[in-house]
Structure formats: structure tokens, C-alpha cells
Amino acid sequence: MGQTKFCLGISDISDSYSAFIIDQWGVLHNGEKIYDGVVECLKELKDRKKHVIILSNSGKRSEENKERLKKMGIGPSLYTEIITSGEMTWQGLKDQDDGFFTGLGKNCYLISRGGDRSIVDGLDIDVVDNIEDASFLLISGSDAPEKNLVDDYEPILKAAIRKRLKAICANPDSRGLIGNNHVLGPGMIARRYQDFGGVVHYIGKPHQPIFKYCIKKLQNNDIYPGQTVMIGDTMAHDILGAAAVNIDSCLVRTGMHYGSFKTCENMADVDKALNVLTLQYNNVRPTYLVGSLRWGNPLPDRKHKKHSRR
């Protein structure tokens, strides 16, 4: 890949694309409040008739994320649609006639946040309390920070291994964001299950099915990958996922990698920090780097540290 272009704001790239696929956590908000400039940026994109997809690894369905964003101040008029890994999981479990979902059965042992069962609401699925009664394992969240270690889940995972249960991970994120704190993500639980020898099907970024689903949606509106950019806060999920389907990408510094840039005093330091990141992620570089999801604003430097989201 070529060099990354450093941008002052999304206005620098808006004329180059018809569609914007935007991550939710770490880009729009930190799980508690919207980042400054986000609403104004979305309004500018709307005024220019851009197709905006909010793409999230949320284990919740699209409608629930829509309500969450509305309460935070991002109304549905500011974007075109929301696509979540939780929604794709729900649809797959509903039909159970495609790929990994085929023949999973009706008895689910669910690992979620706070006992949340919304991912199976309305389905002919029974959530069982005893792993011995389960026909498959579904991982949609973690109880972090109360249970913030993978070890907390090992007894259940080992019991599932003994039953040779297939597992679905409806949120591949390794870490989650609650306020300014990073917490255990469900993706780590799923990977531990794999370490034990379990079979896991991941839904969500960076895996191709969810990106191809977005591409199909856009093509229905005569918009193609070359006219699309992915804006995200993680190299592992957003930038690598976009590169795998030949979509340009834009990394925001407000998100998961904020710590990599927080001591940068000038753009040379930023470039060095980005080079370190790309080495960690298969030498894949984002097409663009921007401070945050703002329409037009200088990249934050050290004097803006107190204004950062992490």
C-alpha cells in the first residue's frame, strides 16, 4: 500500500467518495457520550447526499443500536442505515439454513453482557442455564469490568469443549470501550475457546461476510467499492477488514489506538507511530489518518490531550 495521507478533517476526503462506512464505538462515541464534532460531520455528509452506513461489531441488533444512538443525539436522519454483527447473527439463527448456522439446534448457552438476551429475542431459541443442555454456544458480550479476565469464563468454555459445541461469536472485538476504559471484549473469549480446540464462527469485522454484505447494499444503490471509504478506530478490525475487500480506509486517532499517538508532538512523530502500528498489522496502512470524526479540524497534538476521548 502507498503512504497514508494525513487529513485535517473528513472534508478533505468527502469529494472522493459516495459512500462512508463508519464504525460506531471509538469513532462516533466512547460508549457514554458522542465525541465533539460528530453530529456536525454527519450533517455535512448528509447535505452532500452521501450514503452513510454505521457498521458495528455490536452484539445487539440494528434497531437497538439505532435507539442507543438516538438517545446520545445521533438521530436516524443523520445516516442511511445501521448494520451490526448482532443483526447478522439474529438473521442467521432465525433461518439456520446457511453455512455455519445450518443445524445448530434450538438450545443456546449465551455469554453476554449482564444477561442480555436481546440477540435471540423473537427466535425459536431456548437460552439454557446449564451448558450440558446446550446444542451450541453463543458469545455476544462480556461482563467486563466485573469479569475482565478470560480466565473467568474458562470453566464454561471447558465444559462446552467436552460437549464439542460449535460457537458463534457475534462480536469479534478483543477489547471494548466503556468511557475512557478498555475492557475485555467477547472476541477474546471466543479465541480462548479456539485455543482449547473449539470451533468458532466469527461474525463482524474484520471478517469478510459483513463487509460483503455492506458492499451488496451499496451496489443496490449503484455505489461500488472504489467509491467507498471505511472510517474506523482499530487497525485489526476496521483497517484490515476494509483492505481485504479493496475498500479505502481512514483511521481516527480518538479510538483504540489513541495511546499510540498521545505523546506525539509533531507530524513526524505521528508518522513514526503509524509506522509502528502498520508493522504490527501485516504492513497494511490506512489510506488516510485523521484526528477525529470532524468535518474540518487540525489533528490534535499534545496541547489537546485533555480534550481527547481516551
N, C-alpha and C positions, 0 to 999 in steps of 0.2 A: 504494500500500500504506500501511497505518497505521504508527503508531510501533512500534518494536521494544521488547519487554518485556525488561528485564534480570532474569535469574534467578540465584538463589544456587546452584541445582543442578537436576538433572533431576527431582527430587522435586516441584519447583514446577509441572511440566507433565505429570507422569505420569498424573494422573487424567483428563486431557483427551483422551487418545489410546489406541487399542487396538493400534496398530502403530508401531514405531520402525524407520526405515531409517537405518542408521548407517554412515558412511564408515569406512574402515579406517585408512590412513596419516594421521597428524596428529590423529586422534581417539582410536583405541584404542592406537596405539603410534607410535613415530618411526622404525620400520624396524629398530630394535635392541632396544628394550625397551618394555614396557607402561607407560603413564602411571599414576601413582598414582590410586587410586580407581575405575579402570575395572572391575575384576572385581567389586567390591562393588556398583557401579551396575548391572551386568548381572544380578547375583544378585537385586537388588531388583526389577528389571523381570520377571525370571522368576517370582519369588514372586507377582507380581501378574498372572501369566498373559498378559503382553504378547507379541505376535508381533514378534520381532526379526529383521530382515534385515540382514546385513552386506553392504553394497554397495560394490564396489571397482572402480576402473579398472585393476586389476592385469591385466597381460598373461598371467598364469598362470591355469590352470583352478581351479575352485572347490575341488576336493579338495586341491590343493597349498596353497592359502591356508588351508584347514582345518588341515592339518598344521603350517603355519607358526604359526598362532595357538595351536595346542595346545602347541607347544614353548615359546612365550612365556608360557603359563599361562592362556590362554583356551580352555577345553575346549568341545566341541560342545554340551554341555548348557546352556551359557550363552546360546545364541541358537537361532533356529529354522532358519535356512538362510543360506548364502553365495551371492551372485550376483556374478560377475565379468565384466568385458568380455572377458577371455580365454576364459571358458567360452562366452559367446555367439558369439565368433569361431569357436571349435572346432566348435560345432554347425552354424554356417553353412557352414563349409568342408567339413564331413562330407557334407552333403546337396547343396549347390550347386544348390538349386532355388528359391531365394527372392531376389528383388530383386537387389542388387548382387553377391551371391555366385554368381548364375547364370552358368555357363560360364566361370569364372575359369581353369580348367585345373588341371593337376597339378604344374606346375613352379614352385616358390616361391623367390624370393630373400628371405631373412629377415634383418631387422635386429633384433637382440635383445641382451639383456644377457649378456655372457660366452659367447656362442654357444649360449644356451639354446634348445633345440628342442622343449620340452615342449608348446608351443601347437599343434604338429602331430603329436604322438605318437599313434599308433593310427589315423592317417588315411592314405588313399591319396594322399599328397602327397610329392613329392620336393623336398627342400631342395637347391638348386643353389648351387654356389660361384661360378659365373660369371653375371653379370647378363644376358649375351647368351642364356643358355639358359632364362631365366625367362619364365613366362606371366603372373605377377603379382608384386607387391611386398607383403610383409607386415612391418609395423612394430609390434613388441610391447615394445621396450625400447631403452635406450641403454647404451653402455659408459662412461657417466659414473661416476666423475670422470676416468677415463683419457682418454676422449674427451668433453669437456664443452662443445664448441662445435659449433654446427650446421655450421660450415664443414668439420668433419672428415668429414661424410657427403656433401658436395656432389658429389664425383666419381661416387659410386654413383647418387645421385639424378639427375644429369645424364645418365648412361648409361641409366637407366630411362626418362627423358623421351624420349630418342631412340628407344627401343623402344615408346613410347606405352603403357607398362604401367599398368594400374589398380593402386591401392594401397589396402590396408586398414590402418587404424591401430587396433590392439587396445587402446591405452591413450592417450586424448587428453590426459593431463596435460602441461602445459607445463613444470612443474618437479617433480622428485621429492625425497623426503626420505630421507637416509641419516644417522642420528644427528641431529646439530644442523646439518647442512649441506644446502643446497638445490643440487640438481644438475639437469643438462639432462634434460627429460622427452621421451618419444617423440613427444608431440604437437607439439613444436617442429620435429622432423624432418619430420613429416607436413605441417606448414604451409609449410615451406620447399619441399617438393615441389609444393604447390599454387602457391606463388609462381612456380615455374618453369613452371607450366602443367599440372601433373599433376592427375589425378582421384583424389580420396581419399574413402573411405567410413569415417567415424568410428564406432566402437562404444564405448559408455560415456558417462558423464556429461560434459557436460550434455545430451547428445542424447536425444531423447525415447524411442527404442526401448527402452533399458534401463530407463527409469522406467516405461514402459507394461508392460514385462514384469513388473516388481515389482507394479504395480497389479493385473495379471491374477492373479498368485499370491495376492495378498491378497484379491481378490474371491472366489476359490475358497474362502476361509475366512470369507466374509461380512464382510469389512473393506473399507471404501471410502476414497477419498482424503481425505474430510473427517474421517476418524478416524485419519489417518496424519500423522506428522511426520518430516522428514528432518533428521538431525543430521550436520553436516559442518564442515570447516575451510576450505573455499575458496568464495569468492563465485562465481567463474567456473564451477565445476563443480557444487557441491552446492546452493547457494542459487538460482542462476539456473535450474538444471535442475529443482528442485522447483517453483519459481514457474511454469515453463512448463506443468506438468501440474496446477497448482492444489493443490499439497501445501504445508502449512505447513512452515517450516524453522527450524532452530536453529543458529546459528554458534558454534563454540567458539573461544576465543582461544588455545588451545595450538597451533594449526595454522599454515597457510601465512601467515596474516595476523598472526602474533604480533608482528612488527616494527611494525605499525601501532598497537599498543596498549601496547608495552613501557614507554613513558615516561609513561603516564597516571598521574596521582596521585589522581584522584577520578573520580566518575561523570560529572561534566560533561566532563572530558577524554575519557572513554570515548565519550560521546555525540558529541563533535566528531569523534573518529577514525572512528567508524562512519559519520557523515555524509559524510566524505571518501570512504570506501570505496564507499558507495552511489552517489555521483556518478560514480565510475569504472565502475560496473556497471549502467548504464541506470536508475539511481534505484530499483533493486529492493532492498528491505530484508528482512533475515531477520525472521521473526516473533518470534524470541527470540535473546538473546545470553547465553552462559554462559561462565564461566572455563574449564572443562574438563568432561570426561565424568565427573562425580562425582554422587553421589546428592544430597548437600546440603552445599555448602561455599561460603563467600563468594568473590566474584570476586577473583582475585589482583590486588594492587596492586604498587607499586614495591618494597616491602619483601620481596616474594616472588620477586624477579627470579631469584635463584639457584636457585629451585625450579622455574623454567619449563622447558619442554621444547625451546625453540629457543635 
